[in-house]
Amino acid sequence: MACGFRRSIAYQLSRLLDLPPENLIKSISAVPISRKEEVADFQLSVDSLLGNNNDHSRPDIQVQATRLAEKLKCDTVVSEISTGQGTVNFKINRELLTKTVLQQVIKDGSKYGLNSELFSGLPQKKIVVEFSSPNVAKKFHVGHLRSTIIGNFIANLKEALGHQVTRINYLGDWGMQFGLLGTGFQLFGYEEKLQSNPLQHLFEVYVQVNKEAADNKNVAKSAHEFFQRLELGDMQALELWQKFRDLSIEEYVRIYKRLGVHFDEYSGESFYREKSQEVLKLLDSKGLLQKTIKGTAIVNLSGNGDPSSICTVMRSDGTSLYATRDLAAAIDRMDKYNFDTMIYVTDKGQKKHFQQVFQMLQIMGYDWAERCQHVPFGVVQGMKTRRGEVTFLEDVLNEIRSRMLQNMASIKTTKEVENPQETAERVGLAALIIQDFKGVLLSDYQFSWDRIFQSRGDTGVFLQYTHARLHSLEETFGCGYLNDFNTACLQEPQSVSILQHLLRFDEVLYRSSQDLQPRHIVSYLLTLSHLAGMAHKTLHIKDSPPEVAGARLHLFRAVRSVLANGMKLLGITPVCQELVYMSSENPN
């Protein structure tokens, strides 16, 4: 793609180099825009073409780039050919560039950048993404927020590329915490409180029983016995557990709706309590299960007794553990979905756990273990509300909404925003997501309320404002102008910079599809917003001749369309009502 220009260049090169065009396409990249000078539109890296990265060969690379450039000819597509540092540079015919890019953006709509030759021949795969995974009977903790938004982004991107994606929320709905909670509810629980505010009450019970269990061995013993009853299928214990689970999921679904996130399947560790016993039998039959003096069952993954390579898969009383249930879940999902890839999105603290799970699947004889992938992420630090340290996601969402409403109310304007609560939440969520996605996912980052709500600079608020403003332009002037346009009216440097940047969208999507990092898309969209902001100041529509106004409106419409596409991939719902933080400026 890049509107077919890359392929056109590849065809000309293929004749000279006697290589198939497909072998050349990924060596031809759109050139990032420069404020200092007008750059070429595409460049061929001679280095990557030859697969040679040795520094001592640089002079030779430069010579080869020059020789290659001399043999190439300009045509109806390429208007100028030059060389750079180890590159051959191509400038596209300006009128063709303008017409093709704008027509392609409007024609492809949400598929712009995805119908690219970079993705041609991409096999359509069955992909399972497990993300979010909060613990049942506990309020939705902010610790699960990153997993939720990162997993949602990965699922969105894979779906956009045409893969068959199954989104799984694998709930923490089994384990010793339910022994504690069951005992705690019998001691401190109230049915009325459970019905009126279930997760808050269960959280209070859980905190109280943990304190009691630390001081009172009988409480700890009761908790242990309650979980054993659950594992053995005791009806009374299961009935109480089911009630906790159902009430929790109701609460989660409501919060996911606020986040704009959905799942195809809600499963949980409880689904695999019986199948985990089958896993233990299979490990035993393969001679992989070892019993310790304490009566626990382990798998030694190193073969030499290295303590760091030992994974415990069964407690001394025969009950299952997290690792055992994860093994059972993976085997079940392969049977059910026959996946090509399964992606687990959890914090980096679980890196060793997943390494061990994948390794155990391998030694159990499941070759498809290599299709399993862990996408780890760092920790968010300093997330506090006005009332202090924050624990629950809903508190964060409410704080985001109230702060954004306050910001909107402080702007003196005659414009009334419809559904201010919903708009404030959408803008606030964009702010939260962009701050989270700006860096490498594996890095920890410091959360800052002041930074995320800045209306200018590299923030989600700025993205939403830009999108809303461009939408407002279409609403105000669109009726009379959005028919055809004259490419000669869009040759100003600001217009050309935007068109060059629009050319790069497919490469950005390709890079994110390779490393599953949203930061490439975030950086691209922020640059696009800044370019649009600069162009908006000088490329006026109001009071311009109809031909000029129409061409400029097409340009801004293309920018808005690509902004919306990128934001949706990130999990952001674009806002269309203009939020007038720039109310002192001319409306264009």
N, C-alpha and C positions, 0 to 999 in steps of 0.2 A: 504494500500500500504506500504510505506517504503519497497517496493519490496516484499510484502507478509510476511515479517518477523514478523511484529506486529500481524498479524492474526494467524501465526503459534504459537506464544507465547500465544495468547489469547485462542487458542484451548486447549493447555496443561493446562492452568490455569482453564478453564471452567470445566474440568473434576474433578479437585480438589475442586473447590469452588461451584460446582453445579449451575453455572450461565451461561446464553447464552454468546457465544463469543462476540456478538455485544455489550453486556453490559460492557465488559472489555476493548474493543479496545481503547477508549478515555482516559483510565487510564494508558495506556502504551505509553511512549513518548521516542523519540530518545534523547540521551544524548548530550548536547552541547559539542563541542570539548574543550580540555584543553591543554594549552602549557606545563603545568607542568608534566603531566603524561598521559599515555594512559588510557582512561576511557572505561567503558562498552559502548555498542551500544544503549541499551534500558534500561529503568527502569519502574517498576510498582510502582506507588504511592499508598501505602496501605491506606494512609489518604483519598485520593480521592475515592478510592474503597469503603471505609466504609462510605463515606460522613460525616466524623467526623473531625472537625477542632479545637476541644478544646485542649488548651495547656496542661492541666493536664493529658490528656490521652496519652501523648508522650511515656512514658516508655512502656505502653501497646502496642502501635503501633509498637515500635521497636521489642518487643517480638513476635508479630504476623508476622512481616516481616521475622524474623529469622526462626520461625516455618514453614512458607510457603516456604521459600528457601530450607529448609531441605527436604521437601516433593517433590520438583521438581527435575526432572532429565535432564541431558544433553542429546542431541540427535543429529541427523545429521545437524540440524540448529543451536542449541545453544551449544556452546563449553564450556561455563563457567557460573556459577550462583553464585552471591554473594549478600551481603546486604549493604545498605548505610543508611543514616538518614531517617528512615521510608520508605525505598524503597527496592525492590528486583531488582537486576541488572542482565542484560543478555548480554553476549558477543557472537556475532555471529561467526560461523566458518569462519575464515579469507578468505580462498579461495572461499567459497560460497558467502561471502559478496562481494568480488571483482567482481566475474563473474556476479552475479545477478544484482548488481547495474549498472554496465557498460552496460550490455545487455539491461536492462530495460530503461535506459536513451536514448539509441540509438533507441530502438524499439518504445518507446512511443513518441519520438520527442517532439513536442509542447505540448503534453498531459501529459508529465512526471510530477508527483506530483498531477495531477488532477484526475487520475484514481485510487484514493486512497480509502481504506476502510473508511477513515474519511468522505468521501463524499458519501459513498454508501447509497442508499435509499433516497438521497436528491431529494425532489420533484422538477420537472422542473416548474419554475414560469414565469409569464408574469410580467416584471419589466419595469417601466417607470423611466428614469433618466432625470430630468430637470437641465441643467447646462449652464454655460457661461452667457447667457442672457444680452448682452450689450444693451445700449440705442441707438435706431435708431437716425440718424442725429447727432450723436456725434462720434468722433473718438474712436476706440477701446481702452478703458482706461485700464491701468495696474491693476486697481482694479478688473477687471473681469478675469485676468490671472489665479488666484488661482482657481476660480470656474471652469474655462475651463479645467485645467490640473487635478484637483481632480475629477471632474465629468467624464472625459475621463477615468481615472484610474478605477473608480467604475464600469463604463459601460464595460470596457475591462475585469475586473475580473468576473463580473456576466456572461458575454458572454462565457468566458473560462470555467465556471462551467456548461455551457449548458442551461442557462436560455434564454428566449426570451426577448431581451432587445430593447426598443425603446428610442432613444436618442432625446430629444426635446430641441431646443434652443428657449426659450420663450422670445422674444424680447420686450424690453421696447419701444413699438411703439405707445403708446397712452398716454393721460394725458395732464395736463396743460402745460408741456414743449412745446407741439406742438402748443398750443395757442401762446406762446412766440415766437416760431420759425417762425410760419406762419406770425405773425405781423412783426417780425424782418426782414424776407426776403422781405416783401413788402416795408419796410423802407430802408434797407441797402444791399439787395441782388443783385447779378449780375449773369445773366444766363450763361455768358461765364465762369466765375469763378466756377460756380456750375458744369458745364460740365467737366472742366479741372482738378479740384481738389475738388471733392464734399464735402468730410467730413471735410477737412481743412476749406473750405469756410463756411460751415454750423456751424462749431465750432466758427469761428470768429463772425458770425452773432449772434449766441446764447449768446456769452460773451457780445457783444455790446448791445443787446436788454435787457439783464438782468440789465445792468448798467442804461439804459434809464428808465426801468420800476421802478427801485428803486427811481428815482428822479422825474419821471413824471407819475402822476396818470392816465393820458389819455392813455399812452402806456400800462399800466397794465390793464386798462379797455378794450382796443382793443384786448389784448391777451386773456382775459377772454371771450370776445365775439367770437373770432376766434375759441376757443375750443368748445364753445356752438354750433357754426355752424357745426363743425366736428361731434359732438354728434348727431345733428339733420339731418346729411347726406347731407349737402350742397355740391353740385357737384364741385364747383370751389375750395372750401377749401379741399375737399377730393382729388382732382386731384393734388394739390400741395403736400399734405401729401404723396400720393402714390409715387410721384417722389422722395421725400426725402427717403422713405422707400426702394425703388428699388435700388437707388444708394448706400445706406448704406450696403445693403445685399451683393451687388457685391464686395464691399470693404472687408467685413467680410469674405466672402468665400475665398478670396485670402489669407487673414491672417491665417485662419484655415488650409489652405493647407500647409502653412509654419510650422504650429504647429503639423501637422499630425493628425488633429482632423476632424471628420465628424459627421453629424447629419442626422437622419432619417426624421426629421420634423422641419421646421421653422414655428413656430406659433408666436403669439404675443398678447399683451393685446387688440389690436384693434379687434381681432377675437371675443372678448367677450363683446363688447360694447352693443350689443342688448341683449345677454343672461344675462348680468349683471342686466338688468331691470327685467328679469324673476326671478332672484335670490331675488331682492328686493320685488317683489310681493309675493314670497314664504315665505320670512321672515315675511312679513306683515300678510299673511294669518295664520301664526302660532302664531301670537301675540308677535313676538320677536322684531319688529321694533318700535322704539320710536323716536318721533320728539322733537328736542330741541327748545329753544326759538329763536335761530338763524336760525332755519329752516332746519338744517342738520338732517340726519337720523342716529341713532346709535343702536347698539345692546349691551345690558348690560349683560356681561358674568358672573358676580358675583351674580346678583340678589339683591344686597344691595347698589347699587350706587357707589361702589368703583371706583374712576376715572381711576385707572390703569387697570381696567377690562372692560373698555368701548371701543368699536371699532366703529369708524365712517365709515359708508358704503355708504353715499350719501351726496353730497354737497347741499347747500341751493337752488342752481339753478337746482337741479335734475340730475346733471352729476355724473357719477360713479367714484369710487376710486379704488386704487390698490387692496385693500382687496376684494372688490366686484367682480372685474375681476378675482382674484385668485380663489374665490369660484366657479364662473362660469366655469373656466378652469378645475378645479378638477372634477366637475360633468360631464363635456363634455368628459374628458379623460376616466372616468370610463365607460361611455356609449360606447365610441369608442374602448377602448383597454381591458376592463374588467380586469384591472391589479390586481395582487396579492400584489404588493408593488409599491409605487411611492416615489421616493427619490428626494428631492429638495436640491441642493448644492449651498448655498449662505453664505455670511459672517455672523458672529455671531451677528451683529447688527440687523439682521432680525429675531432673535430667538423668540421674543415676537409676531411679526407679524404672524409667522407660528403657534405658539401655539394658537393664537386667531382664525386663519383660520380653523385649525383642530377642535377646540372646537365648532365653529359655524356649521361646517359640521355635527358634532355629534348631536347637539341640533336640527338641521334641520331634523334629522332622518336618516342620512346616516351612517349606522354602519361601512361601509368600511373606514371611516375616520381614524380608528386605523391602517390601512395599509399604511398611509402616514407618511413619515419620513423626518425630516430636518437634514441634515449633515452640521453643521456650521464650519466655519474656522476663524482663526485669521487674523490679518492685517500684510502686509509686510511693514517694515519701512526702510527708507534710500535708496530707489532705485533711483539712480541718474546716469545720463550719464556724459560724460566729459564736456557737455555743461551745466550741472546743474540738477536741480530737473526734474524728468521725469514724464510725464503725459500719454503718449501714448505707447501702446504695441509695435507698429511697431518700435519706437525709440529703445526700449529694444532689439528687435530681431536684428536690424541693428548693435547695439553696440556689442551684443554677437558675431555676425559674424565677425565684424571688429577686435575685440580683439583677437578672436581665430585665425584668419588669421595672425595677427601680431605675435602671439605666435609660430605658425607653421613656419612662415618665418624666425624667429630668430634662429631656430635650424639648424645648419650647417650639411647638409646631402645630399647625392647624389640622394636620393629617391625623385621622383616626385609624388605628390598626384594627382590622377585624380579628376576632379570636386572639386577643393579646396574650392570654395564658399559653395557648398552643404555639404561637409565634415565638414567644420568649423561650419556651422549652426547646424548640427546634434550633434556634440560634445558639442557645446555651449548650446543647448537645454537640453542635458543630464545633464550638469553642473547645469543649472537653476532648473530643475525638482528634482534632487537629493538634492540640498540644501533646496528646499521647503519641500520635503517629509521626511527629516531625523527626524523631531520632531513630536509631537502630533499636529494634524491639527488645533485644537482649539487655540493653542498658537500663539501669535504674534511672528514674528522673524525679526532679523536685517539682511538685505540684504548686502552682501559683494562681490564686484567684485574680490578682491584679493583671497578670500577664495574659491570661486567657480571655479576659473581657476587653482588651484594647481593640478599638474599632479600626485602628490603622496598624500597619505592620503585618507580620506573618501570623495571623490568627484566623480561627474559624469564623469569628464575628465579621472580619474583613471579607472573607469569602462569601458569606451570606449576604452582606450588604452589596457587594459587587453584583452578585447574581440578581438580587431584587431590583437593583438600579437598572440593569440592562433589560430586565423584564418590563420595567416601567417604561423604558424607551419604546419598546415594541408596542406596548399598550397605547402609548400616546400618539405615536407616529406611524405605526405599522400598516394600518388599513390602506393608505394611499400609495405605499412605497414597495411593499414586499411582493413584487411581481418579477421584474427583471432588473439587471443592473449593468452599468457600463464599467468594465474593468479598468479603463483609463482613469477613472475617478479615484482609484485606490492605490496610487503610486507614491504617496508620502512615506517617509521613513517609518512613522508610527504604524501605518497600515502594513507595510512590508514586514516589520518585526513581528507583528501579530500572526501574519500568515506563515512566516518561517517557524514560529513557535507551534502553531497548529499542526504543522508538518511532523513534529516530533512526538505527537501523542501516542502513536502506535509503538514507538521504541520504549517509551516510558511504561506502557502497559506490559510490553514484553519483558522488560527488566523486572518489574514487580511479579510477573508470573513465574520468573526463574527463581527468585530468592524469597518470595512471599513477604516482602517488606513494603508496607504502604508508603514509606517516606518518599519514594520516587514520584508517586502520584501527587502527594501533598506538595512537594517542592514545585512540581510542574504547574499545579493549579494556582499556587500563590504567585508564581511569576506571571502567569496568564492574567491574573487579577490586577497585578501592578501595571502590566502593559495596557490593559483595558482602561485603567484609571488615568494613565498618562494620555492615551489617545482621546479619551472622553473630554479632556480639557481643551483640546485643539480641534478635533474633528467634529465640529458642531453639525447637528441635523437641523435644528430650528433656524429659520432664515437662510438656509443654504439652497441653491438651485435644486429642483426636484431630482435631477439626475445624480447629483453629488449626494444629496440626502439619502436617496434610495440605496446607493452603493455602500455608504457608511452604515446604514441600518442593517444591510446584509452582513457586514463585517461584525457588528456588535451582536447580531443574532447568532452567528456562528460561534462567537466566544461564549455566549450564554449557554448554548447547547452543549459545548464541550465541558464547560464548568459543571453543568448539571450532571452530565454523564460521569465525570470523575468523582463528584461528591456522592452520588448514589452508590458507586462502587465502594467508597469508604464507609458507607452506612449512614450518610447524612441526607436528610430530606431537605432539598432546596426550598428557600422561602421566596415567594413571589411578590409579596407586598413590600413596597419600598420603605425601608427603615431610614428615616431622614437624618442620619448623623452628619450628612454633608449639606444640610438644609440652607446654609448660608451661600452655597454656590449656585450658579445658574443651572436651570434644569436641562440645558442643552437644547 
